[in-house]
């Protein structure tokens, strides 16, 4: 498969990943800055262009990867779809629900696929939890709590921005784990400038999920993610703490009446797995956890949460 990447910022890293993908034969990168393109061309050995038509008119290009500012995702995705390309979009899907729906409608009209880079679905602890739930290894999943907490390292994560820019992956994971909730309740506060804390409760007929996002930790604290899952016959706990000095502490445990088991965490590159899944899903015409329908529900849910927080 021949793949095009739009963007020279994070797009460079996507191009690097696609260069390692065995199902991709050729990569071409588009951008507006000739100097950045020269650097990418030299470092990765890929073709580059400043002319978007070189990509849109090339019938051998099957997939266009959009690594551009969120506000132009819809514009470029729709152009690529009309040109007969499948599309891979960096998250979030779009800047508004309306634009997200336009992308979906265009994809259906053009009979092409759209994927969104919700990479958490391909991190090993979360993959394992999905598998355990699906095969009912410990009965039904009754209660689920997931968190993402950080010091002020990532720019403005105040009450207006935290759900979209920090909690996005966790919200998506819960929605794919349980489906659309019966009810959502959300509370949050701005703690300091650009720092906030939010807790969302998703209620289901036979389960409940809590999602916590906190951007008000202090600089000595780690960037921390994790979950706690209560099944009928087991309790699973995972955490990963990353410090500024590069240290990482991580642990995944399963508790039952019979024993406590610490699960060995398999080393894997979730970003590389995402790229492989997108390409393989197109070639095999199979569903993916990265499909636009999942990402659109996540975006709609986040916008709803933001509206509730603004009241």
N, C-alpha and C positions, 0 to 999 in steps of 0.2 A: 504494500500500500504506500502511496505517495502522500505525504502530509505537509501542510503549510501552517506556520505559526505566525500570528500577527502580534507584534510587540517585541521590543528589544530589552525590556526590563526583566520582569519575571518570565517573559517569553523566552529569554535565553536559556533559562533553566528547563523549561518545557522542551525546547529544542534539544537540549542535551539528553533528556530522558528518551525522547523519540529516536535519537541517534542510537541508543542502546537497545531499542525494541526490535526483536528479531523479525516481527511481522511488518515492519516499516522498511521500505526499500530506499526512500529518498526523503529528505527534509529540506524545505525552503522557508526562509524567514523574511517577513515583510516588516519594514519600519520606515520612519521619516528621517532618521538621522544616519547619513551615509557613514560617518565615522564609527558609530556603534555597530553598524552592519559589517564594516570591514573587520572589526575586532571579532565579531561572532563568526564570520566566514573563516578567518585565520585560525581561531581557537577550535571550532567544531568541524571545520571542513564541509560546511553546508553551503548551498546557494543562497543568495540574498537578493532582495529587490526593494526599490522604493516605489514601484508601480503596482498598485493593487490589482490592476487589470491582468498583470502577468499571472496572478493566482486565480482570479475569478474566471478567466477565459481558458485556463489550462484544464482540459477535460481529463487529464491523467491524475489530477489531484482529487482524492476522494474525501479527505478530512481537513477541515480548517479549525485550528486551535486559536481561540481568541483570548489573548492576555493583554487586554487594553483596559482603560478606566471603565468602571461599572456603568457610567452614564451613557457610554456608546456601545455597550454590549448588544442591545437590541438592533441598532443600526447595522452593525457589521455582521451579526448573526443572520439577519434577514437577507442581506446582500449575498452572503455565502450560500444560504439555502436556495435562493432564487437561481443561483449559478449551478445548482445541482450537487452541492457539497453537503456531507454530514458535518456537524458542528460540535466542538468541544469548547465549553465556556468556563473560564475561571470564575469561582464563586465571588459574590452572589450572582445568581442568574441575570438579574436586571436591577435597575434603580427603582422601578415601580412594578406593582402587580400588573398594571395594564400593559407595560412593555413585555413582561414575562409571558403574558397570555398571547401577545402578538407573535412572539417567537414560536410558541407552541402551535398556534393556528397556522403560521407559515410552514412549519415543519410538516404538519399534516397535509397541507395543500401541496407541498412539493414532494411529499412521500420520502422525507429524509429524517435522520435521527439527530437528536440534540442531547448532549451529555453535559453535566456540570461537575466541577472538580470538588466534590464533597468527599475528600480523601479519608475522613475518619472511618468510613465504612470498610476501609481496607487496612486498618491498623489491627494487629493480631489480637489484642485482648477483646476488641469490639467484634471482630469476626468470630472469635470463639464464643462469645456470649450469644451472638445471633444463632450460631449452630446449636448451642445447648438449648436455647429456647425452641428452635424449630423441631429438634428431634425429641423434645419433651423428656430430656435425660433426668431432670429432677422435678418433673411435674410442671404445673403452670407458673409463670412469672407473675407474682402478685404485686410487688412493690419495687420501684426502680428509682434510684437517685443518681444524678450525674452532675458533675461540677467542672468549672473552668475558672481559675482564679489567677490574678497576675498583679504584680506591681505596675507602676505607671511607665511601662516600657514601650507601648505600642500606639502612642498618640492618643487622640481624644476618644475615650470610651465612657462618655457620660451617659445619662439616662436615654438620650435620643439615639445613641450610637451602639450601645453595648450589645443589644440583642442581635443586630445585624453583623457586627464586626468581631464579636468575641464568642457569642453563644450559638452562632449559626450552625456549626457542625453538630453540637450536642442536641439542638432542637431537631435537626434532620434525623439524627440517630434515633431519637425517641419516636418520632413520627413513623419511621420505617420499622421500628421494633413493634409498635402497638397499633399504628394506623391513626386516623384522624380522631382526636379526643371528643368526648361528649361535651365536656366543658373545659374552659381554660380560665384560671384566675392568676393574676400576676401582680406583684408588689415590688416596688423599688424606690431607691433614694439616691440622689447625688450626694456623695460623701465629701468630696473636695472637687475643685475645678478639674474637669476631664476624667473624674473617677466616680464610679457608682457601684451599686450592688443591687442585683435583681434576683428574685425567686419566682419561678413560674410553676404552677401546679396543673398538670394535665390529668383529668379524671376520665376513667373508662368504667364500663359496667362491672368488670371483675378485676380491675387493676388500677394503680395510680402511679404517676411518674412526677418527680420533682427535678427541675432544672435550675441550677444556681450559677450565676455569673457574677464575678466580683473583680473589679479593676482597681480597688482601693487598697491593695496590700502594700506593705512597706518594702523598701529596696532590699532589705536583708532577707525577705521572704522569697521562696522559689516561685516560678511559674508552675502551677499545679493543676493537673487534670485527674479525673478518676470517676469511678462509679461504684455503687453498692446495689446488688441485685438480690432480692429475696424471693426464692422459689418455694414451692410447697415442701421440697425435701432438701433444700440446700441454700446456703448464703454465699454469694461470691463478692469479693472485694478486690478492686484494682486501684492503684494510684501511681502517678509518675510526677516527680518533682524535679524541675530543671533550674539550676542556679546560674547566676551570671558568670561564674568562673568555669563553667562547662561541666560541672558535676551533675550527674543524674542519679536519682534514687527511684527505683521502680519495683513493684511487687504485685503479683496476682495470686490470690488465695481462694480456695474453695473449702467451705466448712459444711460438714454433714454430722449426723449423730455419731457416725462411725469413726470419722477421722477429719484431720485438717490436712489439706494438700496444697503445697506451693507449686504453682504451675511454672514450668520453665518458659520464659518468653522467647519466642522464636525471632531471631534477627531478620528483618525484612524491610525493604524500602517501599512504604505505602504509596509514594508518588509514582514509582516505577510500575507498581501493580495497577494503579489507576490507568496509566497510559496503555498498559497491556489489555486491561479490561475493555477500554473504549474501542480499541482496534479489533479485538477478538469478537466483541459484541456485534460490530458492524459486519465482519466477515462471516460470522456464524448466524447472524440475524436472531440473536437471543436478547432477552431482557437484561437490564443492568440496574444495580442500585444507584447508578449515576444518571438514570434517565430523567428527562426534563420534568415529567409528571411529578416525580418525587421532589425535585428542587422547587417547583412552582408551589406545591403545597407548603413547603418550608417557608418560602418567601411570603405567601399569604398569611401564614401563622405569625411570622415575625411582625408584619405590618399591623395585624390585629393586636398583638401584644403592645406595640408602640402606641397605638391609639388608646389602649386601656391605661398605659402608664402616663399618658399626657392628660388624662382626665383629672 
